[in-house]
Amino acid sequence: MGNTNRQQRGQQAETVALTYLQQQGLRLITRNYRCRRGEIDLIMQHHDSIVFIEVRYRRNRDFGGADSSVDRRKQDKLIMSALHYLQRDRQAAKRPARFDVIAIHADRDAATQADNIQWIQNAFQAQY
């Protein structure tokens, strides 16, 4: 399986997650925020909060679900990237912030695509 297919699936999963979250009332601030420390898939606003969102896609749950793939190392990268973003956007830094995970599983038995999506709000905390 090539990197291009993996990247395409990742982009498709992000688009599915974005559409789902917008239907839940979140507003997109930026997509694929990159800095030296890492990347944040989606940065959105939910009510008064800035939400840093990691999107995970898995074809099956054999080795744990998509949500369990956000390990401590990945969390640390997301936290450092979020801090970088907040240092650059002083207005956003004044608001509450949280880290969410969108886990998407390719479950053919699901009645709708939304049945494949698990939205984990406050998935982890910055420990500093």
N, C-alpha and C positions, 0 to 999 in steps of 0.2 A: 504494500500500500504506500503510495507516494505522499510526500509532504503536501503537494498541491491538493490532493483529495482531502487530506486532513484539514488543511486551511479552509477549503471550501465548506466542509462540514461545520467547522468552527464558526465561520461567518454566517452560515445558515442558522445555526443554533442561536447566535447572538441576535439575528433578525427576528427569530421566533420569540426569544425572550423579550426583546424590545417591544414588539407588538403586544405581547401578553401584559407587560408592565404598564404600557400606555393605556391599555384597556382597564387596568386597575387604578388609574388616575395619576400615575407618575409622569413626570415631564423630563424629556431627555435634555441633559446639559452638554454632554460630549460622549463620543464613542471611541474606544481604543486609545485611551490616554496613555502615552508612552513617556517614560523618562529613563534615566540610567538604571534605576533600581528595578524597573519592571513595567508592567502594563496593567491597566484596569479596563476591563471589557466595556462597562457602561458606568457613567456617572449620571445620576438622575436626581430630581427633586421629588420628595414625597412629603406633602404638607410643608412644614417648615424645615425639614431635614435634608441634608445632602446624603445621598446613598451611593456607596461604592459597591458595584455589583460584579461578581465573578460568575461567568456562565460556564457550566460544565455539561458536556454531552457524553453519553455512553450508549453503545449499542446494546449492551447487556449488563446484568448486575452480577455476573459470575465472580468478579474480583472486588466486590463492593460497589455501591452505587456511585453516581456522579458526585453526589454531595460529600461522600467520604474521601474523595480524591483531593479535597482542599486541606492538605496537611499543614502542620505548623510552619514548615519552610515557605510554602506558598502564602500562608497568612502573613508572615513577616514581610514578604515582597509586596503584598497588597498594602499593608500598613505603611511601609516606607514610600510607596508610590502615592498613596493618599496624602501623606504628610507633605510630599513635594507639591502636589496639586494645591493643597490648602495654603502653603507658603506663597504660592504664585497668585492665588485668588483670595485676597483679604476679606472680601464680602462673604464668600463661602465659609471662610474660617470662623466667622462669627456665629454660624448656625450649628445646631446639633448635627452629628454625623453618625452613620452606622455602616456596617458591612453586611451585605446580603449575598446569598448564593442562590442562583437559579440552576437547578439540576434538571436536565432533560434526558429522558430515557426513551430509546427507540422501541416502544412496546406496541407491537402490531395489534394486540388485543384491546387496546384502549378505544373507547367509543369516539373520542375527539382528541385532537392534538393537545388541548389544554389538560387532558387527563395524564399526559406524559410529563407535565411540568410540575416541579416541586419548588415553591418559593420559600426559602428559609430566611426570614427576617432576623436581624441581629445574630447572624450565624456565628460570629466570634467577636471578641473585643480586643482593642489595642491594649496591651499590657505594658505600660511604661510608668 
